[in-house]
Amino acid sequence: MIGTGYVGLVTGTCLAEVGNDVLCLDVDANKIDILKKGGVPIHEPGLAPMIARTVAAGRLRFTTDIDAAVAHGALQFIAVGTPPDEDGSADMQYVLAAARNIGRRMADAKIVVDKSTVPVGTADRVRAAIAEELATRGARIPFAVVSNPEFLKEGAAIEDFMKPDRVVIGADDERAIATMRAVYAPFQRNHERLLVMDVRSAELTKYAANAMLATRISFMNELANLADELGADIEHVRHGIGSDPRIGYHFLYPGAGYGGSCFPKDVKALQHTAKQHGRQLRILDAVAAANDAQKRRLVEKIVARLGADLAGRTFAVWGLAFKPNTDDMREAPSRAIIAGLAKHGAKVVAYDPAAMDEARRVYAGAPHVAFAASPMAAVAGADALVVVTEWKEFRSPDFDAVRAALKSPLVFDGRNLYDPGLVRAAGLEYFAIGRR
Ligand SMILES: NC(=O)c1ccc[n+]([C@@H]2O[C@H](COP(=O)([O-])OP(=O)(O)OC[C@H]3O[C@@H](n4cnc5c(N)ncnc54)[C@H](O)[C@@H]3O)[C@@H](O)[C@H]2O)c1
């Protein structure tokens, strides 16, 4: 497993769980050191005990030694990062470096599996990079390149991997397809959900999925903002449309914008691919623009209520991770909200059940951000409560205690977590997204 991040570590551990012998490689020595000492560098429910179990059984190991990793596996999964480059395209340097590492060292046949989210055409580039390295050393060793995009959700990654909705395999090599079928058979004993297709379609499927999900969110966010103007309640509208099976209830939640390591970068990368091919994805241009605006929405509501000069004010922020059950703060709406409040002169006291270490790293030395040890400690003496991530432990607070702790009785809810009547009954002023 090349790359031991959110995807690589989960994939490697789940593959070891079903009996495979997995060696996880990373160039980040610190990460490997933590894992070797029995720690887990990320927060992912259910991951730590599974790692402990598979390590104890001798089926999961960690290394920074590229030679060992290439020698180890007949299957080489590439699960490295593909962050956005300056122009929005996916930065392929880590994927291609991993491919070259394989080509330089392989001594026997390999199946190279692209698990990272990569633009259409990447499998060809990976194949070319490996072939070039083999040619340089005059080696003739067979290999196949397979696209196997990952659909797991952070926060539910183990469950998603162990019980996938579908497993997409893009390949044209029959033996490689048979091997991938065998690799995934333990995860779909009930009925096979393997979708075999050509490589380019597999690569595009991953971007299409994330772009569609981002589109639903931006659509609902824009409707919610309109509902604000119209005096309608977006939560009623959500139920009203979700009950149509053609629409469905999933992923229709309005909020403070989408974040994370995937949607923002994958939308950008797909737009870039389209432009390269003379095609415009007008819908995605709007999806991205609407999301940027939505991340500012809560601060706009705060300014509308309290004025543009927020100097001397402190806001309690509940939730820093981009979504619940993860410590991931990449592109998190909390960052835009905290930056927006700071621009108006305010300070924040933040609490998150899992992302505090990450937040301390992100805000090291920042004078406008302090941290609290509990949700109620964050609220004590604050000018308002701002709910940013829908962690379960924020869903049913003691509103009377919140009101008593706040300096002014204001709640800005970026996730529509509460029944407005209940909040108001406690004497709090309640501002949500698209709610009366
Ligand atoms: N995070 C998710 O929820 C998710 C879901 C589906 C797909 N993906 C995709 O999977 C890929 C990985 O995402 P992630 O969130 O796991 O990233 P991550 O940043 O958590 O992990 C990537 C890891 O790869 C390592 N790495 C970089 N170059 C390397 C090399 N040459 N050899 C070995 N290790 C190397 C990095 O040090 C890092 O630890 C991305 O393409 C992402 O879009 C992510």
The ligand as an SDF file (V2000), in Angstrom:
LIG
                    3D

 44 48  0  0  0  0  0  0  0  0999 V2000
   -9.8010   11.1020    2.1300 N   0  0  0  0  0  0  0  0  0  0  0  0
  -10.8680   10.5830    1.5350 C   0  0  0  0  0  0  0  0  0  0  0  0
  -11.9710   10.5590    2.0920 O   0  0  0  0  0  0  0  0  0  0  0  0
  -10.7600   10.0210    0.1470 C   0  0  0  0  0  0  0  0  0  0  0  0
  -11.8110    9.2450   -0.3560 C   0  0  0  0  0  0  0  0  0  0  0  0
  -11.6960    8.7100   -1.6260 C   0  0  0  0  0  0  0  0  0  0  0  0
  -10.5790    8.9840   -2.3860 C   0  0  0  0  0  0  0  0  0  0  0  0
   -9.5810    9.7540   -1.8930 N   0  0  0  0  0  0  0  0  0  0  0  0
   -8.3880    9.9870   -2.7230 C   0  0  0  0  0  0  0  0  0  0  0  0
   -7.3500    9.1270   -2.2650 O   0  0  0  0  0  0  0  0  0  0  0  0
   -6.0850    9.7700   -2.4000 C   0  0  0  0  0  0  0  0  0  0  0  0
   -5.3990    9.8350   -1.0400 C   0  0  0  0  0  0  0  0  0  0  0  0
   -6.1750   10.6420   -0.1820 O   0  0  0  0  0  0  0  0  0  0  0  0
   -5.9120   10.6950    1.3810 P   0  0  0  0  0  0  0  0  0  0  0  0
   -7.0020   11.5170    1.9720 O   0  0  0  0  0  0  0  0  0  0  0  0
   -5.6680    9.3170    1.8700 O   0  0  0  0  0  0  0  0  0  0  0  0
   -4.5430   11.5240    1.4100 O   0  0  0  0  0  0  0  0  0  0  0  0
   -3.5200   11.6860    2.6320 P   0  0  0  0  0  0  0  0  0  0  0  0
   -2.8470   12.9920    2.4050 O   0  0  0  0  0  0  0  0  0  0  0  0
   -4.2020   11.4150    3.9110 O   0  0  0  0  0  0  0  0  0  0  0  0
   -2.4680   10.5060    2.3970 O   0  0  0  0  0  0  0  0  0  0  0  0
   -1.5830   10.4470    1.3360 C   0  0  0  0  0  0  0  0  0  0  0  0
   -0.2810    9.8520    1.8620 C   0  0  0  0  0  0  0  0  0  0  0  0
    0.5910    9.5520    0.7670 O   0  0  0  0  0  0  0  0  0  0  0  0
    1.9240    9.7530    1.2130 C   0  0  0  0  0  0  0  0  0  0  0  0
    2.8110    9.8090    0.0430 N   0  0  0  0  0  0  0  0  0  0  0  0
    2.9820   10.8130   -0.8480 C   0  0  0  0  0  0  0  0  0  0  0  0
    3.8600   10.4460   -1.7920 N   0  0  0  0  0  0  0  0  0  0  0  0
    4.2490    9.1840   -1.5140 C   0  0  0  0  0  0  0  0  0  0  0  0
    5.1320    8.2530   -2.1410 C   0  0  0  0  0  0  0  0  0  0  0  0
    5.7700    8.5580   -3.2840 N   0  0  0  0  0  0  0  0  0  0  0  0
    5.3080    7.0540   -1.5680 N   0  0  0  0  0  0  0  0  0  0  0  0
    4.6590    6.7250   -0.4330 C   0  0  0  0  0  0  0  0  0  0  0  0
    3.7960    7.5620    0.1980 N   0  0  0  0  0  0  0  0  0  0  0  0
    3.6030    8.7710   -0.3400 C   0  0  0  0  0  0  0  0  0  0  0  0
    1.8220   11.0280    2.0210 C   0  0  0  0  0  0  0  0  0  0  0  0
    2.9190   11.1880    2.8750 O   0  0  0  0  0  0  0  0  0  0  0  0
    0.4980   10.7940    2.7690 C   0  0  0  0  0  0  0  0  0  0  0  0
    0.7010   10.1750    4.0070 O   0  0  0  0  0  0  0  0  0  0  0  0
   -6.3830   11.1280   -3.0040 C   0  0  0  0  0  0  0  0  0  0  0  0
   -6.2600   11.0370   -4.4050 O   0  0  0  0  0  0  0  0  0  0  0  0
   -7.8260   11.3690   -2.6350 C   0  0  0  0  0  0  0  0  0  0  0  0
   -8.4820   12.2380   -3.5410 O   0  0  0  0  0  0  0  0  0  0  0  0
   -9.6370   10.2640   -0.6270 C   0  0  0  0  0  0  0  0  0  0  0  0
  1  2  1  0
  2  3  2  0
  2  4  1  0
  4  5  1  0
  4 44  2  0
  5  6  2  0
  6  7  1  0
  7  8  2  0
  8  9  1  0
  8 44  1  0
  9 10  1  0
  9 42  1  0
 10 11  1  0
 11 12  1  0
 11 40  1  0
 12 13  1  0
 13 14  1  0
 14 15  2  0
 14 16  1  0
 14 17  1  0
 17 18  1  0
 18 19  2  0
 18 20  1  0
 18 21  1  0
 21 22  1  0
 22 23  1  0
 23 24  1  0
 23 38  1  0
 24 25  1  0
 25 26  1  0
 25 36  1  0
 26 27  1  0
 26 35  1  0
 27 28  2  0
 28 29  1  0
 29 30  1  0
 29 35  2  0
 30 31  1  0
 30 32  2  0
 32 33  1  0
 33 34  2  0
 34 35  1  0
 36 37  1  0
 36 38  1  0
 38 39  1  0
 40 41  1  0
 40 42  1  0
 42 43  1  0
M  CHG  2   8   1  16  -1
M  END
$$$$
